[in-house]
Amino acid sequence: MKNLYEATARPVVETSRLAGVVSADVAIIGGGYTGLSAALRLAEGGANVVLLEAADIGHGCSGRNGGQVNPGLKELPDDVEKHWGSSLGARMNRMASDAAGEVFDLIGTLGIDCEPRRTGSIRAAVDAAGLRQVNAHVHQNSAAGHPVRYLDAQEIARLTGTNVYLGGAMDGRGGHINPLAYARGLALAAQGKGAALFTQSRVESISRQNGGFRLKTQIGQAQATQLIVCTNGYADGVWPGLQKAMVPVYTYLTATEPLPQAMRDAIMPCGSALFETAWDVVYYRLDDAGRLIIGGRGPQRDARGNGDYQHLRKYALKLWPFLQGIKFPWGWYGQVSVTPDHYPHLVEPEPGVRLMYGYNGRGIAVATAAGKMLADRVLSGGQTEIALPVRTALHPVPFHRFWRAGAHATIVWNLLKDTFAGR
């Protein structure tokens, strides 16, 4: 099974492996949305930037996600303000609300060839609990003046081509893209502004040197006065404690070949992206070629074969029975960074160091905004007030070493509940 985006993302980024010694004002570890957005903004601001990626640009979740540009944070707006207070909470809500639009504006400004479609995001309710969440989402966002409206069972059936949903919310701020193409477009733009991007350059160690940092790779090293680490769900042990501060939850995706026109017209005729308000967060959309891309939870390990994607294909048939006989030749998986409080975390553990992680399934929009905010904070010498809480220490997830067993147990338990509930 192969990642569809790797075969269809059109921009090509020419990079090399770091060899020898390079010096910069800012070193960034991680070539996903956060790192690329930060590199672009820093370079535009006149900083000398070097970015080090262990694999290829967009190798992590930035090149493996569902392509949904969803506005907002994981938690509802009122809960965000209750948790963080009216001042910071309001700034966080405003940032996350605006982030989707900023992505589409950036795509337009930079001319990124990534199939952008600002056709809205649908939050769909499969049960009574989900319907309560949908209603709260509509009420809180419409009260704030956002283009979010309620969909009853009849309207959501008309918009999606399936009658399994009790209701939903249409959010006009959202949409979808080819996510790997978007990452590559950010990389090209950053290079165009002077940022140096190195791939296949895993950082093996970080040490303090002359008031700055020395980052060693297998055959090279980078020296910088400021450091940003944004490896997210693919964090390793290069920065102490970072890997244990989040849980990397596996998500699986599969896709059809381009469907016949009649099927395209019947599946998601509104052209939006959709995600369900359920424990396993199934999500789907059609791409520009008419392929159905559907994703959700799966085995909490690397995929072992075609069978690991069968649950997604089975669910697609439940939604649209006329897909019987359609082949799903594409299948890929990745790891989403989940934090215990479901909020993104910015940690500044010591002077000159910024660790950014934990988008909890809102990565395209919020990670792009986070990279920009990180850059502004660096350029201002740490004085810019940003729309994220700034912490000074990493806190390990309790019982982190048991996360895989815990995730598996949660999946089994919820599958049993769904079975008895007739879902």
C-alpha positions in Angstrom: 0.0 0.0 0.0 1.2 3.5 -0.8 0.6 7.1 0.2 -1.6 8.8 -2.4 -0.1 12.2 -1.8 3.4 11.0 -2.6 2.2 10.1 -6.1 0.1 13.2 -6.7 1.7 16.2 -4.9 3.1 18.2 -7.8 5.6 20.7 -6.3 9.1 19.2 -6.1 11.5 20.5 -3.5 15.3 20.2 -4.2 17.1 19.7 -0.9 20.4 18.0 0.2 21.8 16.2 3.2 23.6 18.4 5.7 27.4 17.9 5.3 30.1 20.0 7.0 29.3 22.9 9.2 26.7 25.6 8.7 25.9 28.6 10.9 22.5 30.4 11.3 20.6 32.7 13.6 17.9 30.1 14.1 18.0 26.3 13.7 14.7 24.5 13.2 14.3 20.7 13.7 11.3 19.3 11.8 10.2 19.8 8.2 6.4 19.9 8.7 4.0 22.8 8.7 5.3 24.3 11.9 8.9 24.3 11.0 8.3 25.4 7.4 5.9 28.2 8.4 8.4 29.4 10.9 11.3 29.2 8.4 9.3 31.2 5.9 8.4 33.9 8.4 11.9 34.1 9.9 13.5 34.4 6.5 11.0 37.1 5.5 12.0 38.9 8.6 15.7 38.9 7.7 16.9 36.0 9.9 19.4 33.4 8.7 17.6 30.1 9.0 18.6 26.5 8.8 16.0 23.7 8.9 16.9 20.0 9.5 14.5 17.2 8.7 15.3 13.6 9.5 13.5 12.3 6.4 11.9 14.3 3.6 9.9 17.5 3.6 6.4 16.6 4.9 7.4 13.1 5.9 5.5 13.1 9.2 1.8 14.0 9.7 2.1 17.0 7.4 2.3 14.6 4.4 -0.1 11.9 5.8 -3.2 13.6 7.1 -6.7 13.8 5.7 -6.1 17.2 4.0 -8.9 18.9 6.1 -8.3 22.5 6.9 -10.5 22.7 10.0 -10.9 26.0 11.9 -10.9 26.1 15.7 -9.2 24.1 18.4 -10.1 20.6 19.5 -12.2 22.0 22.4 -15.3 24.2 22.0 -14.7 28.0 22.2 -16.5 28.4 25.6 -14.4 25.6 27.1 -11.2 27.2 25.8 -12.0 30.5 27.6 -13.1 28.6 30.7 -9.8 26.7 30.8 -7.4 29.6 29.9 -9.4 32.7 31.0 -11.2 35.3 29.0 -8.2 37.1 27.7 -5.8 34.3 26.6 -8.8 32.1 25.8 -10.3 34.7 23.5 -7.0 35.2 21.7 -6.6 31.4 21.2 -10.1 31.1 19.8 -9.5 34.0 17.5 -6.2 32.6 16.3 -7.7 29.2 15.6 -10.7 30.6 13.9 -8.7 32.8 11.6 -6.0 30.1 10.9 -8.0 28.2 8.2 -8.5 31.4 6.2 -4.8 32.3 6.7 -3.9 29.0 5.1 -6.0 29.6 2.0 -4.7 33.2 1.8 -1.1 31.9 2.0 -1.8 29.4 -0.7 -3.1 32.1 -2.9 -0.3 34.5 -2.2 2.4 32.0 -2.8 0.7 30.2 -5.7 0.9 26.8 -4.1 -0.4 24.0 -6.3 -2.2 21.9 -3.7 -5.8 21.6 -4.9 -7.2 24.2 -2.4 -11.0 24.0 -2.0 -12.6 26.4 0.6 -15.9 24.5 0.4 -16.5 24.3 4.2 -16.1 21.7 6.9 -18.9 19.5 8.2 -19.0 18.2 11.7 -21.4 15.2 11.6 -23.2 13.6 14.6 -23.5 9.8 14.6 -25.2 9.6 18.0 -27.0 11.7 20.6 -23.7 12.8 22.3 -22.4 14.0 19.0 -25.5 15.9 18.3 -25.2 17.8 21.6 -21.6 18.7 20.6 -22.8 19.8 17.2 -25.4 22.0 18.7 -23.0 23.6 21.1 -20.5 24.2 18.3 -23.2 25.9 16.2 -24.5 28.0 19.1 -21.0 29.2 20.4 -19.6 30.0 16.9 -22.7 31.6 15.4 -22.9 33.8 18.6 -19.3 34.9 17.8 -20.3 35.8 14.3 -18.7 32.9 12.5 -20.3 31.3 9.4 -21.4 28.1 11.2 -25.0 26.8 10.7 -26.9 23.8 11.8 -27.8 20.9 9.4 -30.8 18.7 10.3 -30.8 15.1 9.3 -32.4 15.8 5.9 -30.0 18.5 4.9 -26.9 16.7 5.9 -28.1 13.6 4.0 -28.5 15.8 0.9 -25.1 17.3 1.3 -23.2 14.0 2.0 -25.1 11.4 0.1 -25.6 9.2 3.2 -28.4 9.1 5.7 -26.5 7.8 8.7 -26.2 11.2 10.5 -28.6 12.7 13.0 -27.4 16.2 12.2 -24.4 18.3 11.7 -22.7 21.7 11.4 -21.5 23.4 8.3 -18.5 25.7 8.9 -17.9 28.0 6.0 -14.4 28.8 7.2 -13.0 25.4 6.4 -12.1 23.3 3.4 -9.5 20.9 2.1 -6.2 20.6 0.2 -3.5 18.1 -0.8 -1.5 18.3 2.4 1.9 17.1 1.2 1.7 19.5 -1.8 1.0 22.3 0.7 4.0 21.4 2.8 6.2 21.3 -0.3 4.8 24.7 -1.4 5.8 26.2 2.0 9.2 24.7 1.6 9.7 26.2 -1.8 8.6 29.6 -0.5 11.0 29.4 2.5 13.9 28.5 0.2 12.9 31.4 -2.1 13.4 33.8 0.9 16.8 32.3 1.7 16.1 29.6 4.3 18.4 26.6 4.0 16.5 23.3 4.2 18.3 20.0 4.7 16.7 16.6 4.5 17.8 13.1 5.4 19.6 15.0 8.3 18.4 13.6 11.6 19.8 15.5 14.5 21.6 13.1 16.8 22.6 15.5 19.6 22.2 19.1 20.8 24.7 20.8 22.9 25.4 24.4 24.2 28.2 26.2 22.6 29.4 29.8 22.9 25.9 31.1 24.0 24.2 29.1 21.3 23.6 25.6 20.1 25.4 23.0 18.1 23.3 20.4 16.4 25.1 17.3 15.2 23.9 15.0 12.4 25.6 11.9 11.1 27.9 13.8 8.7 27.4 17.5 9.6 26.5 20.1 12.2 24.6 23.3 12.4 25.4 26.2 14.8 22.7 28.7 15.8 21.8 31.1 18.6 18.1 30.2 18.7 16.5 26.7 18.5 13.0 25.6 17.5 12.0 21.9 17.8 8.8 21.0 16.1 8.8 17.3 15.4 5.4 16.8 16.9 4.1 13.2 16.8 7.5 12.0 15.4 9.6 13.3 18.3 12.5 11.2 19.4 14.9 11.6 22.3 16.9 14.5 20.9 15.4 16.9 23.4 15.0 15.4 26.9 11.4 14.7 27.9 9.8 15.9 24.7 8.9 12.5 23.4 7.1 11.6 26.7 5.1 14.9 26.8 2.6 13.7 24.1 1.0 10.5 22.8 1.5 9.7 19.1 -1.8 8.2 18.1 -1.9 6.2 14.8 -4.4 7.3 12.2 -5.0 5.3 8.9 -6.2 6.5 5.5 -7.3 4.7 2.3 -8.4 6.0 -1.0 -10.1 4.9 -4.2 -9.0 5.5 -7.7 -11.0 8.3 -9.5 -14.6 7.4 -9.3 -17.2 7.5 -12.1 -18.9 10.9 -12.4 -22.2 9.5 -11.2 -20.6 8.3 -7.9 -18.7 11.6 -7.5 -22.0 13.4 -7.8 -23.6 11.1 -5.2 -20.8 11.3 -2.6 -20.4 14.6 -0.8 -22.2 16.6 -3.6 -21.5 19.8 -1.5 -17.7 19.3 -2.0 -16.9 19.8 1.7 -14.6 17.9 4.0 -16.4 16.0 6.8 -15.4 14.6 10.2 -17.6 12.8 12.7 -18.1 13.7 16.3 -17.3 10.1 17.5 -14.6 8.4 19.5 -12.8 7.2 16.4 -13.2 10.4 14.4 -13.8 9.1 10.9 -13.2 11.8 8.3 -13.4 11.9 4.5 -13.5 14.1 1.3 -13.2 13.8 -2.4 -10.0 15.1 -4.1 -9.9 17.0 -7.4 -9.6 13.8 -9.4 -12.7 12.4 -7.7 -11.0 9.9 -5.4 -12.7 9.2 -2.1 -10.1 9.6 0.8 -11.4 8.3 4.1 -9.5 8.0 7.4 -9.8 7.1 11.0 -8.3 5.2 13.9 -6.6 1.8 13.2 -4.1 -0.5 14.8 -1.8 1.4 17.1 1.3 0.3 15.3 2.8 0.4 11.8 0.6 -1.1 9.2 1.4 -4.7 8.3 -0.7 -5.1 5.2 -3.9 -4.4 3.3 -6.1 -5.9 6.0 -5.2 -3.0 8.4 -7.3 -0.7 6.2 -10.3 -3.0 5.8 -12.4 -1.3 8.6 -12.3 2.0 6.7 -13.4 0.4 3.4 -16.2 -1.4 5.3 -17.4 1.8 6.8 -17.3 3.5 3.4 -19.7 0.8 2.1 -22.0 1.5 5.1 -22.1 5.2 4.1 -22.5 4.6 0.4 -23.5 0.9 -0.5 -23.1 1.6 -4.2 -19.3 1.6 -3.7 -19.5 -2.2 -3.6 -16.8 -3.5 -6.0 -14.8 -0.3 -6.1 -11.1 -0.8 -5.4 -9.1 1.1 -2.8 -5.5 0.8 -4.1 -4.1 3.4 -1.7 -3.4 3.0 2.0 -1.1 4.9 4.4 -0.8 5.8 8.1 0.7 8.3 10.3 0.9 9.5 13.9 -1.0 12.5 15.3 0.4 14.2 18.4 -2.2 14.2 21.2 -1.8 16.0 24.5 -3.7 15.2 27.7 -5.5 18.5 27.7 -6.1 18.5 23.9 -4.4 21.9 23.5 -1.2 22.7 21.5 1.8 23.3 23.7 4.6 25.8 23.4 7.4 25.2 25.9 10.4 27.4 26.4 12.5 25.3 28.8 15.6 27.5 28.7 16.7 30.7 26.9 16.7 30.4 23.2 14.8 27.2 23.0 11.2 26.7 21.8 9.4 23.4 21.6 6.1 23.3 19.8 3.8 20.3 19.6 0.3 18.8 20.1 -2.2 19.9 17.5 -4.7 17.1 18.3 -6.0 16.7 14.8 -6.1 20.5 13.9 -2.6 20.5 12.4 -2.9 22.1 9.0 -4.4 25.4 10.1 -3.1 25.7 13.7 0.4 24.4 13.0 0.8 27.0 10.2 -0.3 29.7 12.6 1.9 28.4 15.3 5.0 28.5 13.0 4.3 32.1 12.2 3.8 33.0 15.9 7.1 31.2 16.9 8.9 33.2 14.2 7.5 36.5 15.5 8.5 35.6 19.0 12.0 34.9 17.9 12.3 38.0 15.8 11.0 40.1 18.7 13.5 38.7 21.2 10.7 36.9 23.0 8.7 40.0 23.6 5.8 39.4 21.2 2.6 38.2 23.0 1.2 35.3 21.1 -2.1 33.5 21.1 -0.8 30.4 22.9 0.0 29.7 26.5 3.8 29.7 27.0 5.1 27.1 29.5 8.5 26.7 30.9 8.7 23.0 31.5 7.7 19.8 29.8 5.4 17.5 31.8 5.4 13.8 30.9 2.1 12.1 30.1 1.3 9.8 33.1 2.1 6.1 32.3 3.5 7.1 29.0 5.2 3.8 28.4 1.8 2.1 28.4 0.2 4.4 25.8 0.0 1.8 23.1 -1.8 -0.7 25.3 -4.1 2.0 26.6 -5.0 3.2 23.1 -5.7 -0.4 22.0 -7.9 -1.0 25.0 -9.8 2.2 24.3 -10.4 1.2 20.7 -11.6 -2.3 21.7 -13.9 -0.9 24.4 -15.5 1.6 22.1 -15.9 -1.0 19.3 -17.9 -3.1 21.8 -20.1 -0.2 22.8 -20.7 0.6 19.1 -21.6 -3.0 18.5 -24.2 -3.2 21.3 -25.5 0.2 20.2 -26.0 -1.0 16.7 -23.7 1.5 15.1 
